[in-house]
């Protein structure tokens, strides 16, 4: 496989991984209230709205993050279009922040919920894959001639 073809494949896989992580977030949303069952009634009532909102917003925002990554690598020439490079750079930074925030804020290494583990694995895959795909693809600043 040629270099650009490999870059396209890696970036498309990363985009699909991010979209899947977004879908997992949305699918798992009904389970979120049960995670708060151990709180006092007052604490639970204060936490439930912001927690659900946060979970849904992350799910919604992962979809366009993944789609723009996938789109930048789709087709014969998108990866070489001038708009693709900044999209890949920004998406790479955002994707890299996802597993970093998991490590910083979850703080429960024994957390074993299958949907959580699947979404975490997909975000790590994307965080690693996007910069690798961008490096493999080389310069993406010139349009095809």
Beta strands, then each sheet from edge to edge (+ up, - down):
end
